[in-house]
Amino acid sequence: MTILKVNGLKKVYSSRSGNNRVEALKNVNFTVEHGEYVAIMGESGSGKTTLLNILATIDKPTQETVILDGKELSGIKESDMAAFRRDNLGFVFQEFNLLDTFTLEDNIYLPLVLAGKSYKEMNERLMPVADELGITQLLKKYPYELSGGQKQRGAVARAMITNPKLILADEPTGALDSKSADELLRLFGAVNRSGQTILMVTHSVKAASMANRILFIKDGEVFHQIYRGDNTDEKLYQKISDTLTMLATGGEKK
């Protein structure tokens, strides 16, 4: 079942005078199936962050059809957008975005508090997620008492607790050491295998090689894609590296 459909997505930034126009996204087309784990890669300035911001409903496209779980994003009223975002999307950021004055538990509860859920329901949702991510013993700690990897696991729990249709991850391993990054990628794999759909923007070849499909953005368009298929992580890593080299040197996709 298709959970996300992007058709003819364009984004143009114009100066106030209208004399300068930058076409960040030209004509982006792709779909994501329920339960997929998709990585998006591309050089700086390729448009991948703009794409993620539009999918997150943080930015608005110039022209598009973006449908999430049967709902066209352009048809959502501005007054309803925050609730739609909270109920349908989970977010994992590079810098964790945890509130230092809240315990990890309260940080994870936050989207449910905003949705008006009872403490009983919040607790019932939290315990299985905390157990799956291995953070049950950390819930009463504050972010400044936690390592980077522990903070990011808390951020993943916050993204998962609303049972979102789609988790959007923006460079989730970017602020982590190699050991913590490896652990987070293992967790992402487990979360995906449980049925969660994940769309991740990353510069990391290793992170991308854990996904089931990799989309490459070049000059505001989908330039190429690679499916995992029967490839091992190592084989997929090499294919991704080769494609990035091709992008950087101006080669043509095969």
C-alpha positions in Angstrom: 0.0 0.0 0.0 1.3 3.4 -1.0 1.7 5.6 2.1 3.3 8.6 0.4 3.0 9.9 -3.1 5.0 12.9 -4.4 4.1 14.0 -7.9 5.5 17.0 -9.8 6.9 18.7 -6.7 8.5 22.1 -7.4 9.9 24.7 -5.0 11.1 28.2 -6.2 12.5 30.8 -3.9 12.3 34.4 -5.2 13.7 37.6 -4.0 11.3 40.3 -2.9 11.9 42.2 -6.1 11.3 39.0 -8.1 14.5 39.4 -10.1 16.3 36.5 -8.5 14.7 33.0 -8.6 16.3 29.8 -7.2 14.6 26.6 -8.3 15.4 24.3 -5.3 13.1 21.5 -6.5 12.2 21.1 -10.2 10.1 18.0 -10.8 10.3 15.5 -8.0 8.3 12.3 -8.4 8.4 9.2 -6.1 6.2 7.0 -3.9 6.9 5.3 -0.6 5.1 2.1 0.3 3.9 1.2 3.8 6.7 -0.3 5.8 9.5 0.9 3.5 12.8 2.3 4.8 14.0 4.9 2.3 17.2 7.0 2.5 17.6 10.3 0.5 21.0 11.4 -0.5 22.6 14.2 -2.5 25.3 16.8 -2.4 24.8 20.0 -0.4 22.4 22.3 -2.3 20.8 19.4 -4.2 17.3 20.1 -2.6 17.0 17.1 -0.2 16.5 19.3 2.9 13.9 21.4 1.1 12.2 18.2 0.1 12.2 17.0 3.7 10.9 20.3 5.0 8.0 20.2 2.5 7.1 16.6 3.5 7.2 17.7 7.1 4.7 20.5 6.3 7.3 23.0 7.6 7.7 24.6 4.1 5.2 25.0 1.3 5.9 24.0 -2.3 5.4 26.2 -5.3 3.7 23.4 -7.1 3.0 19.9 -6.1 0.8 16.9 -5.3 1.9 15.3 -2.0 -0.5 12.7 -0.6 0.2 11.1 2.8 -2.0 8.1 3.6 -4.7 9.3 1.2 -4.7 12.9 2.4 -3.4 15.7 0.0 -1.3 18.1 2.1 -2.3 21.1 0.1 -5.9 20.6 1.1 -5.2 20.8 4.8 -6.2 24.1 6.4 -3.4 26.1 8.1 -5.3 25.9 11.4 -5.3 22.1 11.2 -1.7 21.7 10.1 -0.1 21.4 13.6 -2.6 18.7 14.6 -2.1 16.8 11.3 1.7 16.9 11.7 1.4 15.7 15.3 -0.9 12.8 14.5 0.7 11.6 11.3 4.4 12.4 11.4 7.2 11.5 13.7 10.5 13.5 13.6 14.1 12.6 14.5 16.6 15.4 14.3 20.3 15.6 14.2 20.5 17.7 17.4 17.9 15.7 19.3 15.7 18.7 20.1 15.0 17.6 23.7 14.1 20.1 26.4 16.7 20.2 29.1 14.2 21.2 31.8 12.1 18.0 31.1 13.0 14.5 32.0 13.4 12.1 29.1 10.0 10.6 30.0 8.3 14.0 29.8 10.1 14.8 26.5 8.7 11.6 25.0 5.2 12.4 26.4 5.2 15.9 24.9 3.3 15.1 21.6 0.7 13.1 23.5 0.3 15.9 26.1 -0.3 18.3 23.2 -2.9 15.9 21.8 -4.7 15.9 25.2 -4.1 12.2 26.0 -4.5 11.0 29.6 -1.5 10.0 31.7 -2.8 6.4 31.7 -2.8 6.2 27.9 0.6 8.0 27.7 2.1 5.5 30.1 0.6 2.5 28.3 2.1 3.7 25.0 5.5 4.6 26.5 6.4 1.4 28.2 6.5 -0.9 25.1 8.4 1.7 23.2 10.9 2.4 26.0 11.5 -1.3 26.4 12.0 -1.8 22.6 14.6 1.0 22.5 16.3 0.1 25.8 15.7 3.3 27.6 13.4 2.2 30.5 16.1 2.9 33.1 16.8 6.3 31.6 13.3 7.8 31.7 13.7 9.8 34.9 17.0 11.3 33.8 17.4 14.8 32.2 19.0 15.2 28.8 22.1 16.7 30.2 22.7 13.5 32.1 22.6 11.3 29.0 25.0 10.5 26.2 24.4 11.5 22.6 23.2 8.0 21.8 20.8 7.8 24.7 19.4 11.2 23.8 18.8 10.1 20.2 17.1 6.9 21.4 14.8 9.2 23.4 14.1 11.2 20.4 13.2 8.1 18.4 10.8 7.1 21.2 9.2 10.6 21.0 8.8 10.1 17.3 7.3 6.6 17.7 4.9 7.2 20.6 2.1 8.8 18.4 2.1 5.7 16.1 2.9 8.0 13.1 2.2 7.1 9.5 5.7 8.2 8.6 8.9 8.9 10.6 11.0 11.6 9.0 14.7 11.5 10.1 17.1 14.4 9.3 20.7 13.3 9.6 19.9 11.2 12.7 23.5 9.9 13.1 25.1 13.3 12.4 25.8 14.2 16.0 26.8 10.7 17.2 30.0 8.9 17.6 30.5 5.8 15.5 29.4 3.3 18.3 26.2 5.3 19.0 25.5 5.7 15.3 25.8 2.0 14.8 23.4 1.3 17.7 20.9 3.8 16.4 21.0 2.3 12.9 20.3 -1.1 14.4 17.3 0.4 16.3 16.0 2.0 13.1 16.2 -1.4 11.4 14.3 -3.1 14.2 11.7 -0.3 14.2 11.3 -0.7 10.5 10.9 -4.4 10.7 8.1 -3.9 13.2 6.2 -2.2 10.4 7.2 1.5 10.8 7.7 3.5 7.6 10.9 5.6 7.7 12.2 8.3 5.3 15.7 9.5 6.2 17.9 12.3 4.8 21.5 11.5 5.3 25.1 12.2 4.1 26.3 9.0 5.7 26.9 6.1 3.2 26.8 3.7 6.1 23.4 5.0 7.3 22.0 4.9 3.8 23.3 1.3 3.3 20.9 0.1 6.1 17.8 1.3 4.2 15.8 -0.7 1.7 15.9 1.9 -1.0 18.1 5.0 -1.6 16.9 8.0 -3.6 19.6 10.3 -5.0 18.7 14.0 -5.5 20.6 16.1 -8.0 19.8 19.7 -9.0 16.3 19.5 -7.5 15.3 16.2 -9.2 15.4 12.5 -8.4 18.5 11.5 -10.3 18.7 7.8 -9.5 17.6 5.2 -7.0 19.0 1.9 -5.7 17.0 -1.0 -4.2 18.5 -3.3 -1.7 17.2 -6.4 -3.3 19.6 -9.3 -2.5 22.6 -6.9 -1.9 24.4 -7.3 1.4 25.1 -4.1 3.5 28.7 -4.1 2.1 27.6 -4.5 -1.5 24.9 -1.8 -1.1 27.5 0.5 0.6 29.8 0.2 -2.5 26.9 0.9 -4.9 26.0 4.0 -2.9 29.6 5.2 -2.9 29.9 4.7 -6.6 26.7 6.6 -7.3 27.8 9.5 -5.1 31.1 9.6 -6.9 29.2 9.7 -10.2 27.1 12.6 -8.9 30.2 14.5 -7.7 32.0 14.1 -11.0 29.1 14.8 -13.3 28.7 11.3 -14.6 25.6 9.8 -16.1 23.4 7.3 -14.2 23.6 3.8 -15.4 
